[in-house]
């Protein structure tokens, strides 16, 4: 079952998966950043909730973070910031379920696109296959200038 994180306790359940994707952050740093993103950018975290099947399960095996944006080039867009599955939980379809969930959320919200950026390295190739299987297209290069 996919659930939107509504409480700090929900977010804490998602942190192990999220920091797997963002290893430069501790869980506490990530939590502070999420609170800021929620306040300033309407950032939403959804996660795979297995507590019905296993009441002792306190850690989400996978989580996705996203926000709604209006962009001149694409209109109303759901942008996926983060999609991550715990390494020992990969291959079970959780990321696919989360993508399906946010795509449906985007449709309900009247978005015209769902977008994301993904690293360009061999560690991300499984993720790239998933995005392509979900009919995402590679439409641009993302450039960055560190300040």
N, C-alpha and C positions, 0 to 999 in steps of 0.2 A: 504494500500500500504506500502511496506517495502522500506525504504530509508537508504542509508549509510550516516552517519553524515560527511559532508564535511567541515563545518565551525564551529567556536566557537558557533555561535547562534544555530546551529543544536545540538551540544553537550549539550548546556545549556537546550535545550528542553528535553534531556534524563536524566538529573541529578536527578530529583525527583524520577524516577523509579529506577535508579541505586543506590541511597543512601538508598532506601527502603531495598535493599539487604545488603548494607554496612553501617549500622547506626552509626558505629564508625567514619565515615567521614562526614564532612560538605560538602555542594555542592562545595565550593571553593577548599577544599582539594582534593575532588574527581576530579575536573577539572584539577588541577595541576598534579595529578597522571596520569590521562588519557593522558595529553600532553606528559609526560615523557614516558609512555608506547608506545605512537604512535611514538615518536622519536627513542626509543631504541629497541622496540620489534614488530614494525609493527602492533600494536593493532588497531583494527577496531571496530567501534560502528555502529550498524544498529538499526533502530527503526521503530515502527509503526507510520506512518504519516497519520493523519486524516484531514490535512488542506484542502484537496479537498472537503471533505464532510462538514467540519465546519471550514471556514476560520479564525474564532476567536480562534481556538484551538492552543494553544502555547506549551502545555506540551504533550510529547509523553506518551501514556498510558503504553508502554512497550519498553524495549530496551535490546539489547544483545551485549556483548563485546567479541571479539575473536581475535586470532592471529594464524599465520601459524608457525609451528615448524617442524624441522626435527629431529627425535629421532632415536637412534640406534635400539631400540626394535620395533618401529612401522613404521619407515619411515616418509614420509611427512604427517603431521597431522594438522588438524584444531582443536585448543584447545579453548573451550568456557570458558572464565574467569567468565563472569557475564551474567545472564539471569534473568530479573526481570520485574514484572508487578505491577503497582500501586494497592494497596489493593482494591480500589473501582472499578477497571477495570478487576479484575480476573474473570475467567469463561467465557470469551468472545472469547477465542481461539487465543489471541495475542501471547502467548508464543509458541504455536504450529506453528503458521505462521512464527515466527522468527526462530525456529528450522528448519523448512522446507527450509527457505531461506538460512541459513548457510550450511545446508547439500548439497544443490545444488551448493553453492559457492565452497565448498570443492571438489565436483566432477569436476567442471570446472577447478579448480586449480591443479587437478591431485593428490589430497590427497588420502591416503589409509585408513584413519580413521578420525573420529570426536570424540573427547573425552572431558570429563568434570569431575570435582569433585563436589560433593554435600554434604552438611552437613548431619549428621546422627542424626536427631532429628525429633520429630513429626511435627514441623512447615514445614518441607521439604517434607512430605509424598505426598502431591499433586504433587509437582515437580517430585518426584521419579516415580509416576504413569505415568506422561507425558513421561518421558524418556523411561520407559519400553514400553509404547505404541508406541513410535517411534523406537522401536527395539534396543535401547541401552542395553548393558549387563553390569552387575556388574562384573568387571574383576580383581579388586585388592582392597587392603586397602591403603589409603593414610596416610603416617606417617609424622609427623612434629615435629621439635625440635625448640622451641622458644629460640632465643638468645638475 
